[in-house]
Amino acid sequence: MSGILLVLVIVAGLLFLWMIAWGIFWFLVQAGVIVQKALEPPAMDDGSYTLSQGREVKTEDK
């Protein structure tokens, strides 16, 4: 009886340690993504905009 209990405690302990390790790993991955995005240069705007429409919109059409 105590052998089964010991095996269950060991399995539960290993599962607990695995979940903590997975949480730490996931946190580090998320932190790495955030740092990588922060290091990217800002988007450059060239100021060239066009509006493609099928017809001209006049004030009386609004």
N, C-alpha and C positions, 0 to 999 in steps of 0.2 A: 504493500500500500504506500509506504513512504517513498519507494523507488519511483512510482508513477508521479507522486507529488513533486519529487525533486526534478524529474524530467519536465513537468509542466512549468515549474518555476524557472528552469533554465531556458526553456523555449520562450516563455513570456519575457524574460530579461533580454534575450537576444532580439526579440521583436521590438521591444522598447528601445534598445540601443540602435537598431536599424532605422526606426522611425526618426529618432533624433539626428542620426547621421544624414538621412535623406532630407530632413528639414534644413540642416546646415548647408548641404549641397545646393538645395533649391534657392536658399537665400543668397548664396555666393553667385549663382548663375544670374539671378535677378539684379544683384548689385553690379555685376559685370556688364549687363546690358545697359543699365542706367549710365554707368561710367562711359561706356563706348558711345552712347548717344550724346552725352555731354561733351565729348571730345570732338565730335563732328563739327566742321565749320558751319557757321550760320548760312542759311539760304541767301543767295545773292539775287536781287531783283533788278532786272534790266530796264523796267519801266515801259516796256513795249506791250501795249494791250490792243486787241482788236475785238470787235463785236461782229460776228457773222450772223446776218439776218436775211430772210428771204425778201423782205420789203422794208422800205423806210418807214419808221414810225413817226407820224405827224401828231401835233398836239390835238387836232380834232379827232383823231382815231382813238385816243386814250379813253 
